[in-house]
Amino acid sequence: MKRFPYLLTWFLGLGFLFGMPAFRTTTVAPSFVSKAWKIQSIKLDNPVDFNGDGRPDTELASFLDACTRDDALIFEANSNLITDKGTLHCREDEPAKELTGHWIYDLDTHVISVVDLKRIDDTVQWKVLESTSDTLIIRFDVLPVDGRTALKATMTLKAAR
């Protein structure tokens, strides 16, 4: 019976300690998680003549094959990046869905870091400009065309229905 006050104090102390909000760990999933996102546009800040027709191009999505345009990106809660290949496949043996990378999101900087499984040594940074239930807008660097300067682009993705 003499131990009861000590045990009560110990249990109350634990309850207070773990009940304090500062000691709780909560994970908030960004609004883009667990949804399929299709590319609507990829706009360059500074136009570049990609197809050699003498006119600078600002919209890169038009250069994607139809089999790529119907693909969707899925940011799974477990940090896997899945590509849903849609109804049009670029190859006959292409799987319907494929693990194409891993991602992590920094809540403070609003940056998604993506590791492409085909280029594991290369992590790309996607700055989230807008994230709503049906729109995801990200800013990123396009690989340098001239080998020196990275181009800036803004990609708009829409939630697949």
Secondary structure as GFF3:
##gff-version 3
##sequence-region A 1 161
A	DSSP	alpha_helix	4	19	.	.	.	ID=ss1
A	DSSP	three_ten_helix	21	23	.	.	.	ID=ss2
A	DSSP	beta_strand	36	48	.	.	.	ID=ss3
A	DSSP	beta_strand	57	59	.	.	.	ID=ss4
A	DSSP	three_ten_helix	61	63	.	.	.	ID=ss5
A	DSSP	alpha_helix	66	69	.	.	.	ID=ss6
A	DSSP	beta_strand	72	75	.	.	.	ID=ss7
A	DSSP	beta_strand	80	84	.	.	.	ID=ss8
A	DSSP	beta_strand	97	106	.	.	.	ID=ss9
A	DSSP	beta_strand	111	116	.	.	.	ID=ss10
A	DSSP	beta_strand	123	131	.	.	.	ID=ss11
A	DSSP	beta_strand	135	142	.	.	.	ID=ss12
A	DSSP	beta_strand	151	159	.	.	.	ID=ss13
###
